[in-house]
C-alpha cells in the first residue's frame, strides 16, 4: 500500500493541480479555472538509453526523479507554481553533467473557441504568421480564445508542437534538454485578459452577428476627393454592380457630402447640421441611400462630427463648443469650431444626427472620422491635453472621448457597422467600433497614390495586424490599382490589403480600369477569414508574410515575398522559418506571373522586382496528383476551393470550386512523374478545358453561366 501511495504524486502549486502516476509516467496539470488541462506521458533518454521518470525517492515533494538504467536517481524534474503560472525544470543531481532529452507526449484541452498562435516575439524574425482555418505550425507557442480574451502560453524547452484536433483539444509534444540551461524548463501560464492587460484596455470581442466579416466596398474620396456628386457615386455603383458585386462587394460609401464640403479643408465643412451640399446632392441623402440599395449594395456614409466649419451652426449653439482662455473658439482638423465633449446637449446632438442618418435616411455603414491620429489635430489626442481639458464645461470629466464614441454607437444603433477613422486599439474605439482605419489616407489630396503611400499602408498593416479579426477589422484604406501605378506596385498593394484578410474598399474610377487592373480587385474579393497567428505588434518591414491555410481536405501556405527596395533583389525563406518540416519536399507555384517553380527542399529563393511582390502557393509534394493553385483569389484556393478528395482506387481527384458567373477560373494541379491526365469533367453546363504545362502541371479552366459551386473530376492514367 505504501509503494502505491509513493507512486502517485499530487500537488497544488499556485492555481495548478499537478498529478503524476509513476506506473505509466503520466503527468496531468489542471488549472483551477478548469479551462486548461495539460496531460501526457514523460520520457527521458540519455546516451541512447531510456531512463525512468518516477515519484520522488526522498522527502522533497515538489519534484520527480530521473532514474538511470541502474536504478539510481541522477536528476530531477522540479515544479514551481505561482498564481496561474506553472513551470517544470529538468536538472542534474549534483556533480552530474550528462546530456539528456526530456519529452512530454500528450494533449491540451483549452476553451472551445481557442486557436493555436504565437505570443512570444523574437528578435530577427523575418516572417509574419497569418492563418485561416485554425492551422498548425511549429512556430506556435500558445493557445488564445478571442471570446474570453484568454491565453494558454507555453514557454521554454527545445521544441514544442501543438496539433489542432478541434473543440479546444490539441495534440502536444514538448522537448527539453537537461544539459542546456536555456532549454531545460517548460512553463504553462493561463493569462486572463491577454489583450486587455497588454494592448487593448477596452477589449470587447467582435460582434459577428452584426459584422461577420471584414467590410468590403467602394468609396469616392481617394479619386474624386471633394468633387463627387450623387450621380458620380451612382455611376460608379453601376460599374461595381457588374464587375465587383458578383465577387462579394457589399457596401457603397459616400464621402464629402455635407454643405460646403466641395472645397477642402475638412475644417470648413458643415459637419454637424446634416445639410447636404445642394449642388452635388440635390435630391438629398435619403434618396441616394435608396438608390444605392436598389443597385444591391448597402449604403455607407462618412461623418466628421467633432467640429464644424459652419459659423451659423456655431453661433446658434455657441455653448456646445470649446473656447480658449481668450474666449476664441478652438479649432482642429474636424472644424474651425471644435465640440465640447462634456456638454450634454452636444452629446445628445451627436447621438441624434447619427440616428437620423441611420434610421431615417437608411445608411448601414458609418465611417466616423477625426477620431484618433498622430497628433492633437485629432480629437482623441486633443481632448487629453491638460490645457484643453481646462476649457471643458466639466474639466473633471474622466472620459470625454469615450462619451463621443458611445454616442455614435447609440445613434447609429446596434445593427449598423461602425468604422472608427482612425481607430486606435489603445482607446475606447475598441469597445464600440467594428472596424478601424490603421493609418493615413493612401493618397494626398488631389494626387494619385505614390510609393511612400503604399509603403506606409504596408507598415501600418504590419504594426496593427495582430488586432485584425480579433479586436476589430483592420481598414488599411482603399486598394488603389489604376495606371498611375506600375503593375508590380499594384500587385503589391493588392497583396498587402488582401493576404492578411483586411477590409477591402476600392477607390478608383472603375469604368477607367483596364481588365487586368479590375481583375486585381476581383482577386481580393471576398475577404478570406484570416487571423493573425502572431499576437503582438511588428515594427520591422518584414519581407515574408506567410498565410497558413487549413481546410478539411488540404493544407498549404500562401507566402508573399515583398521587395521594399527600389532595385530587384533575390528573396526567399527556409521552410523551417515558416514552421514547416525542413526535410520535406514542397511544390511551389507563383501567382502573379503564373509560373511553376518546381519542387524544393530546405529553402526557396527567387528574384523579386523592385517595389514588387511574388506570391507563392507552397504545397507539400505528394506521391499522387494534388491541387497546386487557383487564379480566382489571392489566397490561391483559400476562398474558392470548397472540397477536394483523392480516390486511389479510381485514380481520380474530385472537388468543388465556387465559380462566379461568366468569369473563368483556372485551377492548377501537380502530376508527379508517372501520372498523366486521362480526362477532365465538370458539372452540367460547365465549360471545362484542360491543358498540360511545364513541370508536370495541369491547368483546368472552368466557366459557369451562373454563380454556383461547380463539381469537377480529374481522372489520371499511370
C-alpha positions in Angstrom: 0.0 0.0 0.0 2.8 2.4 0.8 4.5 1.7 -2.5 1.3 2.5 -4.3 0.9 5.8 -2.5 4.5 6.7 -3.2 3.9 6.1 -6.9 1.2 8.8 -7.0 2.2 12.4 -6.7 -0.4 15.1 -6.2 0.5 18.7 -5.6 -1.3 22.0 -5.5 1.0 24.8 -6.7 -0.5 28.2 -7.1 -3.6 27.8 -9.2 -2.5 24.5 -10.7 -3.2 20.9 -9.6 -0.3 18.6 -10.5 -0.8 14.8 -10.6 1.8 12.2 -11.6 1.3 8.4 -12.0 4.6 6.6 -11.8 3.2 3.4 -13.4 2.9 5.0 -16.8 4.8 8.2 -16.2 1.7 10.2 -16.9 1.6 13.8 -15.8 -1.6 15.9 -15.6 -1.7 19.6 -15.0 -5.1 21.3 -14.4 -5.6 25.0 -13.8 -8.0 25.9 -11.0 -10.4 27.5 -13.5 -10.8 24.2 -15.2 -10.2 25.8 -18.6 -6.7 24.5 -19.1 -5.7 20.8 -18.8 -2.3 19.5 -20.0 -1.7 15.8 -19.8 0.8 13.4 -21.3 3.5 10.8 -20.8 7.0 11.8 -19.7 10.0 10.1 -21.2 13.7 10.7 -20.7 16.7 9.5 -22.7 20.4 9.8 -22.3 23.3 8.3 -24.3 20.8 6.3 -26.3 19.3 4.7 -23.2 15.8 5.1 -21.8 15.6 6.3 -18.2 12.5 6.3 -16.0 10.6 9.2 -14.6 9.5 8.3 -11.1 8.0 9.7 -8.0 10.5 11.3 -5.5 12.8 8.9 -3.7 13.4 11.4 -0.9 11.4 13.8 1.2 11.3 16.7 -1.3 7.7 16.6 -2.6 7.7 19.2 -5.4 9.9 17.2 -7.7 10.0 14.0 -9.7 13.2 11.9 -10.0 15.1 10.7 -13.1 16.2 7.1 -12.7 19.1 5.8 -14.7 19.1 2.2 -16.1 20.9 1.0 -13.0 18.1 2.3 -10.7 20.0 5.4 -9.4 18.4 8.8 -9.1 20.7 11.1 -11.2 18.4 14.1 -11.9 15.1 15.8 -11.1 12.1 17.5 -12.6 11.1 20.3 -10.2 7.7 22.1 -10.2 7.2 25.7 -9.3 3.8 27.3 -9.2 2.7 30.9 -8.6 -0.8 32.1 -9.5 -1.6 30.9 -13.0 2.0 30.1 -13.9 3.5 26.6 -13.5 7.0 25.6 -14.5 8.8 22.3 -14.7 12.7 22.3 -14.6 14.9 19.4 -15.6 18.2 19.5 -13.7 21.1 17.2 -12.8 21.9 15.7 -9.5 25.0 17.4 -8.0 28.2 16.6 -9.9 26.4 15.1 -12.9 26.7 16.7 -16.4 25.3 14.1 -18.8 23.3 15.1 -21.9 19.7 14.1 -22.0 16.4 14.8 -23.6 13.0 15.1 -21.8 9.8 14.7 -23.9 6.2 15.0 -23.0 3.7 13.5 -25.4 0.1 14.1 -24.8 -2.7 16.6 -25.3 -4.0 20.0 -24.2 -7.6 20.8 -23.5 -8.5 24.5 -23.6 -11.6 26.6 -24.4 -13.6 25.6 -27.5 -13.1 28.9 -29.3 -9.3 28.9 -28.9 -6.8 28.6 -31.7 -3.0 27.9 -31.8 -0.8 31.0 -32.2 2.5 32.7 -31.2 2.7 35.2 -28.4 6.4 35.3 -27.8 8.2 37.6 -30.3 11.9 37.1 -31.0 14.4 39.5 -32.5 15.5 38.9 -36.0 12.3 37.2 -37.3 11.7 37.8 -41.0 8.2 36.2 -41.2 4.7 37.4 -40.4 2.5 34.5 -39.5 -1.2 34.5 -40.6 -3.8 31.7 -40.5 -7.1 30.7 -41.9 -9.0 27.6 -40.7 -7.0 27.1 -37.4 -3.7 25.9 -38.9 -0.7 24.5 -37.1 2.9 25.5 -37.4 6.0 24.6 -35.5 6.3 28.3 -34.6 3.1 28.3 -32.5 3.7 28.5 -28.7 0.3 29.4 -27.3 -3.5 29.0 -27.5 -5.8 32.0 -27.5 -9.5 32.4 -27.1 -10.7 35.7 -28.5 -14.2 35.4 -27.0 -12.7 35.3 -23.5 -9.5 37.2 -24.2 -7.7 34.3 -22.6 -4.4 32.6 -23.5 -2.5 29.5 -22.5 1.1 30.4 -23.0 3.7 27.6 -23.4 7.3 28.6 -22.9 10.8 27.1 -22.8 12.2 23.8 -23.8 14.0 23.0 -27.0 10.9 22.4 -29.2 7.2 22.2 -29.0 4.4 21.1 -31.3 0.7 21.9 -31.0 -1.7 19.9 -33.3 -5.3 21.2 -33.5 -7.8 18.4 -33.1 -11.0 20.6 -32.8 -13.3 21.6 -30.0 -10.5 23.1 -28.0 -8.4 20.0 -27.9 -4.8 19.8 -29.2 -2.1 17.2 -29.5 1.1 18.3 -27.7 4.7 17.4 -27.9 7.3 19.2 -25.7 11.0 18.7 -25.7 13.6 19.9 -23.2 17.4 19.4 -22.9 18.7 18.9 -19.4 22.2 19.8 -20.4 21.2 23.2 -21.9 20.1 25.6 -19.2 18.2 27.7 -21.7 16.2 24.7 -22.9 15.7 22.8 -19.6 12.5 24.4 -18.4 8.9 24.4 -19.5 6.3 26.8 -18.3 2.5 26.9 -18.6 0.6 30.1 -18.0 -3.1 30.9 -18.2 -3.2 34.6 -19.0 -6.5 36.2 -18.4 -7.3 39.4 -20.3 -4.3 38.9 -22.7 -5.2 41.8 -25.0 -6.9 43.9 -22.3 -3.9 43.9 -20.0 -1.3 44.4 -22.7 -2.7 46.4 -25.6 -6.4 46.9 -25.6 -7.8 48.2 -22.3 -11.4 48.4 -23.8 -11.2 44.9 -25.3 -14.5 43.5 -26.4 -15.0 40.6 -28.8 -16.1 41.4 -32.3 -19.9 41.4 -32.7 -20.0 38.8 -35.5 -23.8 38.9 -35.6 -23.6 42.5 -36.7 -20.4 42.3 -38.8 -19.5 38.7 -39.5 -16.5 39.5 -41.8 -14.4 42.5 -42.8 -16.5 45.0 -44.7 -15.9 45.4 -48.5 -17.0 48.2 -50.7 -16.1 51.3 -52.7 -15.6 55.0 -51.7 -15.1 58.1 -53.7 -12.6 60.2 -51.7 -9.3 58.9 -52.9 -10.1 59.5 -56.6 -12.8 62.2 -56.6 -11.8 63.9 -53.3 -14.3 66.6 -52.6 -15.9 66.8 -56.1 -18.0 63.6 -56.3 -21.7 64.1 -56.9 -24.6 61.8 -56.2 -24.6 60.8 -59.9 -20.9 60.2 -59.8 -21.4 57.8 -56.9 -24.3 56.0 -58.6 -22.4 55.7 -62.0 -19.6 54.1 -60.2 -22.0 51.8 -58.3 -23.5 50.6 -61.7 -20.0 49.6 -62.8 -19.4 48.0 -59.4 -22.7 46.1 -59.6 -21.5 44.4 -62.8 -17.8 43.8 -62.1 -17.4 43.6 -58.3 -20.7 42.8 -56.6 -20.7 39.2 -58.0 -17.3 38.7 -56.3 -18.7 39.8 -52.9 -18.5 43.6 -52.7 -21.1 44.7 -50.1 -21.1 48.5 -49.3 -21.2 51.7 -51.4 -19.9 54.5 -49.3 -20.5 58.3 -49.7 -17.8 60.8 -48.7 -17.7 64.6 -48.7 -21.5 65.2 -48.9 -22.0 67.9 -46.3 -22.8 71.5 -47.2 -19.7 73.4 -48.0 -17.8 70.1 -48.4 -16.9 70.7 -52.1 -13.7 72.5 -51.1 -11.0 71.4 -48.6 -10.0 71.7 -45.8 -12.4 69.4 -43.8 -12.4 72.1 -41.0 -14.6 74.2 -43.3 -17.3 71.5 -43.8 -20.7 71.9 -42.2 -20.2 68.7 -40.3 -23.0 68.9 -37.7 -26.2 70.1 -39.3 -26.9 67.2 -41.7 -27.4 69.7 -44.5 -26.1 68.1 -47.8 -24.3 70.0 -50.5 -27.2 71.2 -52.7 -25.1 71.3 -55.9 -23.6 67.8 -55.6 -26.5 66.0 -53.8 -29.7 67.9 -54.9 -32.1 65.1 -54.1 -30.8 64.6 -50.6 -29.1 61.8 -48.7 -32.1 59.5 -48.1 -32.7 59.3 -51.9 -29.1 58.4 -52.5 -29.2 55.6 -49.9 -32.4 54.2 -51.5 -30.7 54.4 -55.0 -27.6 52.6 -53.7 -29.8 49.9 -52.1 -31.7 49.4 -55.3 -28.4 48.5 -57.0 -27.8 45.7 -54.5 -25.3 47.5 -52.2 -25.7 48.6 -48.6 -25.2 52.4 -48.3 -22.4 53.8 -46.2 -21.8 57.4 -45.0 -18.8 59.4 -43.9 -19.1 61.8 -40.9 -16.6 64.1 -39.2 -18.6 65.2 -36.2 -16.0 66.5 -33.8 -16.3 70.0 -35.2 -17.8 72.2 -37.9 -16.9 75.0 -40.3 -20.4 76.4 -40.2 -20.4 79.8 -38.5 -24.2 79.8 -38.4 -24.3 76.5 -36.5 -21.6 77.6 -34.1 -23.4 80.9 -33.3 -26.7 79.1 -32.8 -25.0 76.6 -30.3 -22.0 78.5 -29.0 -22.1 76.9 -25.6 -21.6 73.5 -27.2 -18.1 74.4 -28.4 -14.7 74.8 -26.9 -13.1 78.2 -26.3 -9.7 79.1 -25.1 -8.9 81.4 -22.1 -9.1 84.3 -24.5 -12.7 83.3 -25.5 -11.8 82.4 -29.0 -13.1 79.1 -30.4 -10.6 76.2 -30.6 -10.0 74.5 -34.0 -8.9 71.1 -35.0 -8.8 69.0 -38.2 -12.6 68.5 -37.8 -13.6 72.1 -37.7 -12.9 75.7 -37.1 -15.2 75.2 -34.1 -14.5 72.1 -32.0 -17.1 70.4 -29.9 -17.1 70.3 -26.1 -17.4 66.6 -25.4 -18.5 67.2 -21.8 -21.6 69.3 -22.8 -24.6 67.0 -22.5 -26.5 68.8 -25.3 -23.7 68.3 -27.7 -23.5 64.6 -26.8 -27.3 64.4 -27.4 -26.8 66.1 -30.8 -24.1 63.7 -31.9 -26.4 60.8 -31.0 -29.3 62.4 -32.8 -27.7 63.2 -36.1 -26.3 59.7 -36.4 -29.7 58.3 -35.5 -31.3 60.3 -38.3 -28.7 59.2 -40.9 -29.2 55.6 -39.8 -32.9 55.3 -39.1 -34.5 58.0 -41.3 -32.0 58.0 -44.2 -31.2 54.3 -44.1 -27.4 54.2 -44.0 -26.0 50.9 -42.7 -22.3 51.6 -42.6 -20.7 54.6 -40.9 -17.1 55.8 -41.3 -16.7 58.3 -38.4 -13.6 60.4 -38.9 -11.3 62.7 -36.9 -11.1 60.3 -34.0 -7.5 59.2 -33.4 -4.5 60.0 -35.5 -0.9 61.0 -34.9 -1.3 64.3 -33.0 -3.6 66.9 -31.5 -5.4 67.7 -34.7 -7.5 64.6 -34.0 -9.8 64.7 -31.0 -8.7 61.6 -29.1 -5.4 63.4 -28.6 -6.8 66.9 -28.4 -9.2 66.0 -25.5 -6.3 64.5 -23.5 -4.3 67.7 -23.3 -4.5 69.5 -19.9 -4.9 73.0 -21.4 -7.8 71.7 -23.5 -9.4 69.8 -20.6 -9.3 73.1 -18.6 -11.7 74.5 -21.3 -14.3 71.8 -20.9 -17.7 72.6 -19.4 -16.8 69.7 -17.0 -13.0 69.7 -16.6 -13.2 66.7 -14.3 -14.9 64.5 -16.9 -12.8 61.3 -16.9 -13.8 60.0 -20.4 -14.6 62.9 -22.8 -13.6 61.0 -25.9 -15.4 57.8 -24.9 -18.6 59.8 -24.4 -18.5 60.8 -28.0 -17.7 57.3 -29.3 -20.5 55.8 -27.2 -22.9 58.4 -28.5 -22.0 57.4 -32.1 -22.8 53.8 -31.4 -26.1 54.7 -29.6 -27.1 56.9 -32.5 -26.4 54.5 -35.4 -27.8 51.6 -33.5 -26.5 48.1 -32.6 -27.2 46.7 -36.0 -25.1 49.2 -38.0 -21.4 48.8 -39.0 -19.1 51.4 -37.4 -15.6 52.1 -38.8 -13.5 54.3 -36.5 -11.2 56.5 -38.5 -8.6 56.4 -37.3 -9.5 53.8 -34.6 -6.8 53.1 -32.1 -6.9 49.7 -30.3 -5.4 51.5 -27.3 -8.6 53.6 -26.9 -12.3 53.2 -26.3 -13.0 52.7 -30.0 -12.3 49.0 -29.5 -15.4 48.7 -27.3 -17.8 50.3 -29.8 -16.5 50.1 -33.4 -16.5 47.1 -35.7 -13.5 48.2 -37.8 -10.6 50.6 -37.5 -8.6 52.6 -40.0 -5.0 51.7 -39.3 -3.1 54.5 -41.0 -3.3 57.7 -43.1 -5.1 58.1 -46.4 -3.5 56.2 -49.2 -3.3 59.5 -51.2 -2.6 63.1 -50.5 -5.4 65.4 -51.6 -5.8 65.6 -55.4 -2.8 63.3 -56.0 -2.6 59.7 -57.0 -1.0 57.2 -54.6 2.7 57.0 -54.7 5.3 54.6 -53.4 5.6 56.2 -49.9 1.8 55.9 -49.6 2.0 52.2 -50.4 4.9 51.7 -48.0 3.0 53.4 -45.2 0.0 51.2 -45.9 2.2 48.1 -45.5 3.9 49.5 -42.4 0.6 50.2 -40.7 -0.6 46.7 -41.6 2.4 45.0 -40.1 2.2 47.1 -36.9 -1.5 46.6 -36.3 -2.5 43.3 -38.0 -2.2 41.5 -34.7 -5.6 43.1 -33.7 -7.3 42.3 -37.0 -10.3 39.9 -36.8 -9.8 39.8 -33.0 -10.2 43.3 -31.7 -11.8 44.7 -34.8 -11.4 44.5 -38.6 -8.4 46.4 -40.0 -9.0 49.0 -42.6 -5.8 49.8 -44.5 -7.6 52.4 -46.6 -8.6 51.8 -50.2 -6.9 49.4 -52.6 -5.9 51.6 -55.5 -4.8 49.8 -58.7 -5.1 52.4 -61.6 -2.5 53.0 -64.2 -0.8 55.7 -62.1 0.9 52.7 -60.5 3.0 50.2 -62.4 1.6 46.7 -62.4 4.2 45.4 -59.9 3.2 48.1 -57.4 -0.5 47.5 -58.0 0.0 43.8 -57.3 2.0 44.6 -54.1 -0.9 46.8 -52.9 -3.4 44.1 -53.6 -1.3 41.6 -51.7 -0.8 43.9 -48.7 -4.6 44.5 -48.4 -5.9 41.1 -49.2 -3.5 38.4 -47.9 -3.9 39.3 -44.2 -7.7 39.4 -44.5 -8.2 43.1 -44.1 -11.1 45.2 -45.2 -11.1 45.7 -49.0 -12.6 49.0 -50.3 -11.8 50.1 -53.8 -11.4 53.7 -54.7 -10.7 54.0 -58.4 -12.8 55.3 -61.2 -14.0 51.8 -62.1 -15.0 52.4 -65.7 -11.5 53.6 -66.5 -9.7 50.4 -65.1 -8.2 48.1 -67.7 -9.3 44.5 -67.3 -6.1 43.4 -65.7 -6.5 46.1 -63.1 -10.2 45.3 -62.4 -9.0 41.7 -62.1 -6.8 42.7 -59.1 -9.9 43.9 -57.3 -11.8 40.8 -58.1 -8.9 38.6 -56.8 -9.1 40.4 -53.5 -12.9 39.6 -53.0 -14.4 38.3 -50.9 -12.1 38.8 -47.9 -10.7 35.5 -46.6 -11.3 34.7 -43.0 -7.8 35.3 -41.8 -6.5 35.8 -38.3 -3.0 36.8 -37.2 -1.0 34.0 -35.7 1.5 36.4 -34.2 -0.4 38.2 -31.4 2.0 41.1 -31.0 2.8 44.3 -32.9 5.6 44.2 -35.6 7.8 47.2 -36.2 10.1 45.9 -38.9 9.3 45.8 -42.6 9.2 42.0 -42.7 9.9 40.7 -46.2 8.0 37.4 -45.8 4.3 37.1 -45.0 3.1 33.5 -44.6 -0.6 32.7 -44.7 -1.2 29.2 -43.4 -4.3 27.7 -45.0 -6.1 24.8 -43.4 -9.2 23.2 -44.9 -10.8 19.8 -44.1 -9.4 18.5 -47.4 -5.9 20.1 -47.6 -3.3 22.3 -46.0 -1.0 24.7 -47.8 0.8 28.1 -47.4 0.5 31.3 -49.4 3.7 33.2 -49.0 4.4 36.7 -50.1 7.9 37.9 -50.8 8.0 41.7 -50.6 10.8 43.7 -52.0 10.5 47.1 -50.2 13.6 48.4 -52.1 13.8 50.0 -55.5 16.1 47.5 -57.1 15.5 43.9 -57.9 16.6 41.5 -55.1 16.8 37.8 -54.5 14.4 37.0 -51.7 13.4 33.7 -50.0 13.0 31.7 -46.9 14.0 28.5 -45.3 11.0 26.2 -44.9 11.5 25.9 -41.1 11.2 29.7 -40.9 7.6 29.1 -41.9 7.2 26.5 -39.2 7.3 23.7 -41.8 9.3 20.5 -41.9 12.6 21.4 -43.5 13.3 17.8 -44.6 10.2 17.6 -46.8 9.8 18.4 -50.5 7.5 21.3 -51.4 5.9 22.2 -54.7 5.8 25.9 -55.3 3.7 28.0 -57.7 3.9 31.8 -58.3 0.6 33.5 -58.6 1.3 36.9 -60.2 3.5 35.6 -63.0 1.6 32.3 -63.3 4.8 30.1 -63.2 5.5 26.8 -61.6 8.7 27.0 -59.6 9.2 23.2 -59.2 9.9 21.2 -56.1 12.2 22.5 -53.4 13.6 21.3 -50.1 15.1 23.2 -47.2 14.7 26.7 -48.7 13.3 28.7 -51.6 14.6 31.8 -53.3 13.7 33.8 -56.3 14.2 37.3 -57.8 11.6 39.9 -56.9 11.4 43.2 -58.8 12.0 46.4 -57.0 8.8 47.7 -55.2 7.2 44.4 -56.1 6.0 41.1 -54.7 5.9 37.4 -55.5 3.0 35.3 -54.2 3.7 31.7 -53.7 1.5 28.7 -53.1 3.5 26.2 -51.2 2.2 22.6 -51.0 3.9 19.5 -49.6 4.7 17.4 -52.6 2.6 14.3 -52.7 3.0 10.9 -54.5 -0.3 11.4 -56.3 -1.8 14.3 -58.2 -2.7 17.2 -56.0 -4.0 20.8 -56.1 -1.5 23.5 -56.6 -3.1 26.9 -57.3 -6.1 28.8 -58.4 -6.2 32.2 -60.2 -9.5 33.2 -58.7 -8.3 34.7 -55.4 -5.1 35.8 -53.8 -5.3 33.0 -51.3 -5.0 30.5 -54.2 -7.8 28.3 -53.1 -8.5 29.6 -49.6 -11.8 31.2 -50.7 -12.9 29.4 -53.7 -12.0 25.7 -53.2 -14.8 24.1 -51.4 -13.9 20.4 -51.4 -11.2 18.0 -52.8 -10.6 14.3 -52.4 -8.3 11.7 -54.0 -9.8 8.3 -54.9 -6.8 5.9 -55.1 -8.9 3.1 -56.4 -10.1 5.1 -59.4 -7.0 7.3 -59.7 -9.4 10.3 -59.7 -9.2 13.7 -58.0 -12.7 15.2 -57.4 -13.6 18.6 -56.0 -15.8 21.6 -55.9 -15.0 25.2 -56.7 -17.0 28.3 -56.1 -17.5 29.9 -59.6 -18.5 33.4 -60.4 -21.0 33.8 -63.3 -19.3 34.3 -66.7 -15.8 34.6 -65.1 -13.5 31.6 -65.8 -11.4 30.2 -63.0 -8.3 28.2 -63.7 -7.2 25.5 -61.2 -3.7 24.0 -61.4 -2.6 20.6 -60.3 0.7 18.9 -59.9 1.0 15.5 -61.5 4.0 13.5 -60.1 6.1 11.5 -62.5 4.2 8.5 -63.9 0.8 10.2 -63.9 -0.9 11.7 -66.9 -4.3 13.3 -67.2 -6.9 11.0 -68.8 -9.9 13.2 -68.6 -11.3 16.4 -67.0 -15.0 16.7 -66.4 -17.3 19.2 -64.7 -20.9 19.7 -63.9 -23.7 20.1 -66.5 -23.5 23.2 -68.5 -19.9 24.0 -67.3 -17.2 24.6 -69.9 -14.2 22.6 -68.9 -10.8 22.8 -70.7 -7.6 21.1 -69.6 -4.1 21.7 -70.8 -0.6 20.4 -69.8 2.0 22.9 -68.7 5.7 22.7 -67.9 6.9 20.7 -64.9 4.0 18.2 -64.8 1.4 20.9 -64.1 -2.1 20.5 -65.5 -4.3 23.6 -65.9 -8.1 23.1 -65.8 -10.2 26.1 -66.9 -13.8 26.2 -65.8 -16.5 28.6 -66.9 -20.0 28.7 -65.5 -23.1 30.6 -66.7 -24.2 31.1 -63.1 -22.5 31.8 -59.8 -22.5 28.4 -58.1 -20.5 25.6 -56.7 -19.0 23.7 -59.7 -18.1 20.0 -59.2 -15.2 18.6 -61.2 -13.4 15.3 -61.6 -9.9 14.7 -63.0 -9.1 11.1 -63.9 -5.5 10.1 -64.3 -3.6 7.3 -66.1 -0.4 5.6 -64.9 
